[in-house]
Amino acid sequence: MKLGQAVKIAFKNITMNKLRAILTMLGIIIGVAAVIALTSLGMGASTSVSDEISGLGTTSVSVSISGNSSDEEVVSYDELMAFEDLSEVEAVSPTVSTSSTLKNGTTSSEGVSVTGITTSYEKVEDITLQSGRNIMDIDLDNRNKVVVLGANVATELFGFTNPVDQTVKIDGTTFKVIGVLAEQGEELTGSVDDSVLIPFTTAQRFIGQTYVNSATVLMTDEDSVEIGMARMEQELYNQFGGDETSYTVRNQSDVSDALDSVSNTMTLLLAGIASISLIVGGIGIMNIMLVSVTERTREIGIRKAIGAKKKDIMLQFLIEAVVLSAFGGILGAAIGIGSAEILSTTLDMTSQITWWVVGGSVSFSVLIGIIFGIFPANKASNLSPLDALRYQ
């Protein structure tokens, strides 16, 4: 029997039982759709996180010092700022922060992040001003009580009025507003729109924290990052007497790699769980094909009696199983792509449709059809013509 003729017969037999064919394909459809939708959302989330981290700058290095304390100041502000003397370092921006309540008259905003910064913060974090000025060296030297408001905080406290040169109270202490930050939107590390900035020295006295526990270091270029990190780690290693648990020096690419690894693992896990539906769908195909073999026993006997060979019978039933799984895979792919787009819009997530995932899912569904179609096809081909003709 020619392959084209076998395919036509397969289509005819499937269309004769449309409802049964749809129910048979249901497991394959659900499996392929779930694999594509979950994989697309997982890969989209991974890409979104990578883009967010890349936006923070590949030359930016985070330094966290957990060993510093009020009782034992192991690394001082001056020692941390000495990193600027390294040829690989362009700027160092130490910070201290707390959560406070801000008031403008009777209007208040609670839980606002108050961050003490130096003049390097603007360059290192790449912030821009909407109005007013940024914190200057004179503010640090004199511990001036001045504040730069984030865009959301400024709107919440002052509405559409320009807050520059007006005053706000931070936990009861009066600060003069000298500037408002331009709106930057949500970022991976949090939104600066919901925070306020004050001079680093003022923050130390205001918070009552004399030690430094975090800083962002801007390297001169990407080639200097690894060497600069190694030199800073060596300095901190010496400061803490070899206690490597007291500090961490981390590049943004390290964070990106770690998050990518976690995201990819979760995506594979979700895809693996969804693939179980494909196995279930394959079992469904095998069961229906076995029923079909029983129903068509006399047909098999007649075809064998007029000269059909064993391989012709086997090929016929195997093609029917493959056609069912292939159609289920194609329908599942269409539903999966549509579901990914709908979910990404509804959940405000990024989806990333990759055609190798779509093609791989459909191909896997065809493979499932072959694997689970072999047993019914083999059973049909092994039927004795005489027994088949006598079957009622």
Summary of the structure (lengths in Angstrom):
residues: 392
radius of gyration: 33.6
end to end distance: 26.3
largest distance: 106.5
contacts: 1316
relative contact order: 0.19
helix: 60%
strand: 18%
